[in-house]
């Protein structure tokens, strides 16, 4: 199940970003996941929950945004939804020179966290 390695990598990247910012808790992580990325959303959500245990992300919500796969034919410039299983030959001209426009994404889009409170000097520290 490679979803666990993906979840661990996401947690590691988010921790690396939040540590210098002084984050005390991460509330949510939003991922963009392409249709052809080979990721099972339920398995990723389960793995993410396990990977977050004992970290600043513990209890964080994982929000996945699916990205439909689309392709473009170079010779005729037609574009189409690739679907599953992928249709990589052009439905317009039958050509086999399609280039993927989208669908392989696996990207952290946003992270929502609490910053540590700013320390205001007390009367004794002034």
Order of alpha helices (4+ residues) and beta strands (2+ residues): alpha-beta-alpha-beta-beta-beta-beta-beta
